[in-house]
Amino acid sequence: MNLFGNNITSDRLTRWLFILTFFGIWYAAPFIPFDNDNSWRQQFFLKILPASLTNIALFFLNTEWLAPRLLRRRGIVVYLVSLLGVAVFFIVLQGVMKNWLLAPDNKGVVFHAYKALFPVLFVAAVSTGYALVLYMLEGEKARVEERQERLQSELSFLRSQISPHFIFNILNSIVYLIRSGSANAEPVTIKLSELMRYMLYESNDAQILLEKEISYLNNYIELQRIRFEEDVAIMVRLQGDPVAHTIEPMLMIPFVENAFKHGVGLVDRPVIEIDLQLDERELRFKVRNKIAPGSQNDKDNSSGIGLQNVRRRLELLYPGAHRLDIVQNDTWFEVELWLKLGRPHGQTAVGIE
């Protein structure tokens, strides 16, 4: 609990302001001109003040040594007993100093020690309260930092799962095109390289521009158009300009990926609808895909890390600022995401082609 450092933070500044204000008022009070007699003030300054200044040493001894070493490590009982012993030492010390400085008043050490009892105990109480407040604040700060580290670790783990999962699906698509002798194998591979460039160099950021995420979504949809050609009806609609908001990277793509994974194959005349609506503060993203009649697909479970992953990231990053609805019937599977966006910075536009 060191108050000194190269950089004076607001926390340290607040602590020092409290200490300076407390002792400033403590030692300035005797100099307030209640009357015109300055003799006692001179006596206070020359003979009483030197002993009284030991209260500052008591304050810092308690807050910088006793509390950090004993209160945190040995418990409250050991700390209070030690503090009482230190207070008795300073009471005796001030009694001896005042008896010497005020000699020859012949009142004795015991008298002056008794007079020092209240000031010493008052400073000990104030410094103890100060130390306890710091103890609680730093404990809460440590808990917050620990919680943030756990959340960051969990987010990093979730992100590390997304990329291999996505690459695995796309590589399967390329293998399919190569085996079928399709001329689209090469353009699909080029698209994949563009997607991987985004994943490697952009998606590690905590937040990215929304327009980049939409551009990434564009590339993915175009890749699927090349793969399925006319076999799948892919309908995309964008409403509103994606101004320069920021968003968690790779947040929307799992919904689209899930639609292509489960909305083709055994589905008769597969249809995938993607609807993105934007305004200055909100994002509404809706993905629908036809499913085979009677299908019992549990998208969260079958997709593994897909939708469950996104749901967890939304809980961590957008608490109280999102809504995720998943609806399934005999014909359609639908995912709708509402997201409250941050304040935009500038304006640029990019559309889903």
N, C-alpha and C positions, 0 to 999 in steps of 0.2 A: 504494500500500500504506500508506494513512494509518491510523494507530492512533487518531486523535482523531475525535470526532464528537459530535453532540448526544445520540444514543441509544447507550448502552453495551450492545452486543449480547453474547451469550454468547461469540462468537468473539473479540471484542476483549477481553472480560474474561479469557479464557483466556490470551491473549497477554500482557496486563499482569501477570497472576499469575506467569507464567513469568519475565518480566523482573525483577519485584520480588523473587521468590524467589531467582533467580540472584545478583543483586547484593546482596541482603540477606545471604545466606550468605557471599558473597565478603568483604564489609566487616565482618561481625559476627564472623568467625572469630578475628581478632587479639584480640578482647576477651574470649574465653573464658578464665576464670581458671585457667590451668594452674599458676600459682605466685602468690606474694604480691607479686612485684616489679612495681609499676605504672609504673616510670620509662620502660620501653621502649614501653608503651602510650601514655603521654603524648607520647613522641617520634613514634610512629606517627601519632597523631591530629593533631599540630601540624605535622609536617614531611614525612611520607611520604604521608598520605592525600590532600592537595591534588593531588599529581602523579598518584596512583592514580585519582582521580576522572575523569581524562581518558579512562579505559577506557570509561566510560559514553558519552562523546561518540563514541568509536570504534565502539561497538556500534550506536548509532543512525545514525551516518554510513554504516555498512556496510549495515544492514538497510533504511534509509529512502531512501538516495540511490544508493549504489553498485549494490546488487543490482537495484533496479527499473530503473535507467537503463542499466546496462551488461550485467548478466547476461541480461536479457530481450531487449535490442536489439542487443548487440554480440557476445554469445557468451561461453562460459566462459573462453577463453584471455585475452581482453581484460580480463575481470572480475578474474581471479586476478592478472594482472600489476598492475592498478591497485590491488587490495587489498594486494599486497605493498608497493607504493610508499607507500600510506597507513600501513601497519603500521610501516615504517621511519621515517616522519615522527613517529609517536607514540612510538616507541622513543627517538629523539633528543630529542623534546620532554620526555619524562619524565626522561631523563638530565640535561638542562639544568636542569629544575625541581628535581630532587633534589640536584644539585650545589650549587645556590643555596640551597635550604632547609636542607640539612644542613651548610653551610659553618660553620666551617673544618675539615672532616674530611680535606681535601687528597687525596681519592681520585680526583677528576677526573670529567669528563663521560663518558669512555669506560667507566669502571667502572660508573657508575650506569646508563648506557644498556644495558650488558651485563646488569645485574641486572633491568632492565625487559623484557628480551627475552622471557622465558617468559610473564609475565603478559599482555603485549600480544598475542603470538601465540596464547595460549590464548583470550583474548577474541575475537580475529579468527576463530579456528576455530569457537567456539561461535556467534558471530553469523552466520557463513557457513552453518553447519548450520541455524540458525533461519531464515535467509533462504531456503534451499533448500526447507525444509519448507513455508514459506508459498507459495513459488513453485509447488510441486507441488499443494498444496491449492487454491490459487486457479485454477490451470490446470484441475484436475478440476472445480471449481465452475463455471468458464466452459463446460466441455464439457457438463456436466449441464444448465445453463441453455440452452445452444444446442440440445441435444437436446430439451428440454421445449418450447422455442419451435417447433421443427420439428414435433413431434407435435401441439402445439396448432394450428398452422397447418393441418396435415393434417386434424385433426378438424373444424376450422371449415369446411374445404373439403368434407369428406364431408357435414356437416350441411347446408351450403348446397345440395348436390345433392339431398338427400332431399326438401325441401319442394317445389321445382318439379316433381320427378318425381311426387310424390303428388298435387299439385294438378292436374297435367295429366290424370291418370287419372280423377279425380273430375269434372273439367269435361267430359270425354268422356261420362261417365255422365249428367250433367245435359243435355247436348246430345241424347243419345239419348232421354231422357224427354220433352224438349220437342218433338222431332220426332215422337214417337209419340203426342203429345197426352195423355200420362199426367197424372193429377191429382197424382201424387207429385212432380212437378217442384218445387213450392214447398217441401214439407217436406224434400226432399233439399237444396235450396239453404240452408235454415235450418240443417240439420245441418252442411253444409259451412262455414257461417259460424262455428259452434261449434268445428269442427275447426281452422279457420284461426286463431281466437282463441288456441287452445292452442299452435299452431305459432309464432305471432308473439310471445306473451308468456310462454310457459313453456319451450319447447324450447331456448331459447338458454342456459339455465342448465346448468352443468356436470353437476349431478345434480338430480333432481326426486323427489318422493314417488312411491312405487310406485302408490299408490292413484290418483294423477292420470293416470299412464300407462294404468292399467286403465280408468279412466273414458274416456279418449281412445279406447282400443280398443273400448269399448262403443259409443261414438258411430259409429265407423267400421263396425262390424258392423251396427248398426241401419240405417245408411245403405244398406248393401248389401242388407239384408232388404227395405227399401222399393223398391230398384231391381229386384230379381229376383223379389220376391213368392214364389210357390210354385214357380218354375222351378228353384230351387236349394235343395237340402236343406242347411241350415246348422245344425250341431249344436255347441253350446258347453257346456263343463263347467268349473267352477271348484271346486277343492278347497283348503281352507285359507283362513285370513283374511289378506288382504294388509296386515299390520301396517305401520307407518310406516317401512319401509325406503326407501332412496333407490336410484335406478337412472338410467342414462344415458337421456335422453329419446329417444323414437321408436326404441326398440331392438327392440320386438316387432312393430310394425305392418308392416314390410316383408315379414315371413313371411306374414302374413294377406293383405296386398295381392297378393303373388305368387300365393297360392292362388286368389284371385278372378280374377286376370289370366289364369292358365293352366288353371284348373279348370272353366271354363264354355265356352260356344261350341259346339265340335264334340263335346264330351263327352256321352255318353248318360247321362241321369239324373245330372247332376252332384251331387256330395256334397263338402262341406267340413266338416271336423271340427277344432275348436279346443279344446285341453285345456291348462288352466293349473293346476299344482299348486304349492302354497306351503307352506313350513314356516318356522320361525324363522330359518333360515340359508340355505335353498336355494330356487331357483326352477326349475321344470321346465316348459317351454313346448313344446307339440307341435302342429303343424299338418299335416293330411293333406288331400289333394284328389285326386279321381279325374282321370285323364287319358285321352285317346283311345287306344285300343289301337294299338300300334305307333308311338306318338308318340316322336320323337327329340328332344323339347325339352331343351335344355341350359338349365336355369333360370337359372344364373348368367349365361350369355352373353346370353340373350334378355331377361333382366330388366335388363341393363345395369348400372346402379348399385345395383340392389336387394340381392340376397344378397351379392354381393361387397363392397358398401359395409358391410353389417352385420358380415361376417366380419372386415374390416379394423378396424372400430371395436372389436370384441371383443378383437382381438389387442393393440390399443393400450391399452384401458382395463381389461381383465380378464385380464392375462397369468397363466396358471396357475390361473385361477379360473373357467374356463368350458369347455364342450365343445359343439361344434356338429356334429351328424350330419345328413347329407342322403342319403336313400335313394330310388331310383326303380326301379320295375319296369314291366311292361306296363300295369298298371292304376292304380297309385297313385304319387303323389309325396309324400314325407314329410320334414319338417324337424323336428328335435328339438334344443332348446337347454336345456342345464343351466348354471345360473349360481349362483355363490356370492355371497350377499348380505351386506352389511355388518351391523353390529350395529343392531337396531331401536331406535327412540326413540319410546316411547309406543305406543298401539294404537288403530287405527281400522280400519274394515272397509268395503269396497265390493265389490260383486259384479258379474260379467258377466251381464247380463240376457239 
